[in-house]
Amino acid sequence: MTTPALPWPSFDATASPLEHLLDLSHYYGSNPEFVLAGGGNTSVKLGDHLLVKASGYALATIGPEGIVELDRTALQTLLESTLSTDPKQREEQFKAAVLAARVEPEKGRRPSVEAVLHHLIPGRYVVHTHPTLVNAFGCSRDGRAILKRELGDQVLWIDAVDPGFLLAKTLERALGDYRARTGREGPEAIIMANHGLVVSGEVPDEIRARTDWLFQELARVLEPTRSTEPFGMVATVAASRSRELVNTIAPTLRVLLSPGEALKVVTLDDSPSTMRLAGGSDGQALTARGPLFPDQIVYSRSFPLWFEDAARHDPVERLTYAVAEYRRQHEVLPNVVLVKGLGLFAAGDTWSAADAVRQVYKDAIEVMAGAAGLGGVECLGDELRRFIEDWEVESYRRQVASSGNRAGRVAGKVALVTGAAQGFGLQIAQDLVAEGAHVAMADVNDAGAQAAADALSQEWGEGRAIGLHVDVADAASVDEMIHQVVRAYGGLDLLVSNAGVLRAASVKTQTERDFDLSTAVNYKGYFLCVQKAVPVMAIPRRVRPDHWSDIIQINSKSGLTGSEKNFAYAGSKFGGVGLTQSFALELVGDGIKVNSVCPGNLLDGPLWSDPQTGLFVQYLKAGKVPGAQTLDDVKRYYTSKVPMQRGCTTADVMKAIYYLVEQEYETGQALPVTGGQVMLH
């Protein structure tokens, strides 16, 4: 039995066929055993009309707006037509005819190119997916013979042909032959070589029963053939070296694989199944043979870049040469880089896009592993591969699927914000995500950071934020934080060192423990974050001499002028300005600007206004404000010290952050955002 991501729907008899179609789509579309990266399509026949998924919509989330209604009479007329023998002209004619079959063309939706297949296949409901298990047979040399031997006429095999009109005509002939041979209307399932699975039924429950039966049978046949080393003996890079290599290779690839100014997101997969190929003695030879199925071409490109001996030489220099050679040979940049013994690096404009590349190529690895025991791997032929590479239909699908990508002031940047689980750090992270960045949110409260990151990803897109644990005063913890950012996003463009603590007290009474805490978090923590981040942030400048990265410390007005009965905090922040100026002088040659933002008092934020631990409470208890009897007295006192008569806000600080990022001719500054309370001199 399969393991769905969603429970099987009830398919209430009172619901419409469209509602049943959407439920069926969500069930199979949300299950990675069947669908990855939004692929697959579904349909339901309504007499002489066909409701089918529109191109570019994901089955897992599709709604009524993603369904196109087609006239089946027009589709049948298309099947009976004679089209050009030239592949490009033929597919243009085919596309035009399918578009002309739309009942409501004014809605502008484009039906799946496989709509004609859905019209042909018997059964009211049709589900077409790309299951790993099925493709292990469909991409194997002996797959057809094995299925014929084991399942007879219960499954119909379709040889690999150009998708579109040729596939429709091939299926039409195959179904006609099947009916003449067996006397049956159709098989239990259709397996298309190097493509996927089609199952149909008069009701959704029939589709599930047929699919579950097929999976049980295929698993029975495949299991005895599985190998623990389908790609040869596995050798991996030593653990002592792998972290350093990942932290070098991923940032290098972000630049090399980016044709424009904005850098790609590069995500790492070094899971055991991936390492069987990346570390396998036969891995390079197998990947050089080409892709297995269309989605691999569409998302991962036909060929990955294979990179070896990373541990023996300077990987930056060698990768630069290797990517240039790949581009010269294939006339495109790779989306997948396999590093021998280290793992798979997948690139995309967003984390979601990069993860789709990763998922699809990892699925190809699983398919290859299964096919290896079924007579060997059968890749797509060169002619068919080139057809799909140039196929306008797939270009359109990618365009629609990526149409939600949003620009912003930091679009394409990877940011790390420390102290991001709550308060000011959380608000900084939220604004950075809203302005287009991918953001790693780190905090000693890792559960809070993860919850906040999950909420942002829910709002702005999968993977737009991640939550990490960090104790900024601990070098090993900071080192691990940086490594996790690199594994997820490939590098770091903006470090916002925000984590801080404040323990207000008189110099006469403050404990040594509180003084040490302020120094460790506010001063040492800033140093450690910069020290561990710089090796990663310096790499892009080695590849692209005009590239700039940014480190911004969230300092305070207390870093510019003394603060009575708050000396530990002020001292650590004064020290932070000294670090900023010193780091700026040293790191400018690495393409890293270093600046501090010195906010005034965020009087409405939790740091000040929390009723238990806020500074209003602390200052009242410490007697810092002469004559103050209530929290309101303290707040009025601090508001009155600001010429603009209000506290600082996150929006004020974000404008300063964006200025420092966008202004290339600014480093080593401590920029006050204080409403005139503190002025530079």
Secondary structure, DSSP 8 states (H G I E B T S, - for coil): ----SS------TTS-HHHHHHHHHHHHHT-TTT-STT--EEEEEETTEEEEEBTT--TTT--GGGEEEEEHHHHHHHHTS---SSHHHHHHHHHHHHHHTBS-GGG---B-TTHHHHHHSSSSEEEEE--HHHHHHHTBTTHHHHHHHHHGGGEEEE----TTHHHHHHHHHHHHHHHHHH--S--SEEEETTTEEEEEESSHHHHHHHHHHHHHHHHHHHGGG--S-TTS-B----HHHHHHHHHHHHHHHHHHT-SSSS--EEEEE--HHHHHHHTBTTHHHHHTT--SSHHHHHHH-SS-EEE--TTTS-HHHHHHHHHHHHHHHHSS--SEEEETTTEEEEEESSHHHHHHHHHHHHHHHHHHHHHHTTT-B----HHHHHHHHT-HHHHHHHHHHTTT----TTTT-EEEEES-SSHHHHHHHHHHHHTT-EEEEEES-HHHHHHHHHHHHHHH-TTSEEEEE--TT-HHHHHHHHHHHHHHHS--SEEEE-------B-TTT--HHHHHHHIIIIIIHHHHHHHHHHHHHTHHHHH-TT--EEEEEE--GGGTS--TTBHHHHHHHHHHHHHHHHHHHHHGGGTEEEEEEEE---TTSHHHH-TTTSHHHHHHHHT-STT--SHHHHHHHHHHTSTTSS---HHHHHHHHHHHHH-SS--S-EEEESTTSS---
